[in-house]
């Protein structure tokens, strides 16, 4: 079983969140994290394939939509599939995500762009089209768990408490691109990878962790709240932003995802920072959503 190496972290107190970016990142506050371990990089296609071969697991994207939950969706449209990013022909209204996302029947982790695509040359890329249940199933099989949001952010900061990025305060120090994010004009011209990249294509952070920014969003175990709820706080004010799949089902549980992805662009999504967070429905699966596992400290 070729699991990713676990990196033990000492835990401690750090500044979580941000008061100067998106509202869901506030308030910045001190958070204490106990010692734990986290995988050095996101789970890859090769690793997920090993899990599926051992268990026969069928991901959410490989199953038809629930006819009860999605009663308003015509039966032909309830066929197995997932959301696939599709570049536009030119500039579009960036307030309308439907212009570059489309539901593709037959898209899943084995077929990231649709039924005619495959994983050739992508064994070491992060697995995508993974819903929350799929990530937790893999983690359980591996004898691990998903990280909490606080653990994930602490790990992503790499010891740089309060820094803007996982490597410091400059997005591209000395002009060097430090993560797989969108390079060019979103959503029609990408001069970078143009999709996921092999894990480890960019430098590690201070804890030796790879791809904590960009490449793929990563699931955490925490339910999403529209603001941070610091320890001891009684409540949180509202202020939710639109969920990616809003309107597809009447009620879906949301979880926090972290890290941004290869689709994060300065003019559209500045979430390529450790403090950034996003809401995703548990049944979400897309071409830019993956995960990595964590574990409790040993001894």
Buried (B, 14 or more C-beta within 10 A) or exposed (E): EEBBEBBBBEBEEBBBBBEEBBEBBBBBBEBEBEEBBBBBBBBBBBBBBBBBEEEEBEBBBBBEBEEEBBEEBEEEEBEBBBBBBBEEEEEBEBEEBEBBBEBBBBBBBBBBBBBEBEBEEBEBBBBBBBBBBBBBBBBEBBEBBBBBBBBBBBBBBBBBEEBBBBBBEEBEEEEEBBBBBBBEBBBBBBEBBBBBBBBEBBEBBEBEBBBBBBBBBBBBBBEBBBBBBBEEEEEBEEEBEEBBBEEBBEEBEBBBBBBBBBBBBEEBBBBBBBBBBBBBBBBBBBBBBBBBBBBEEEE
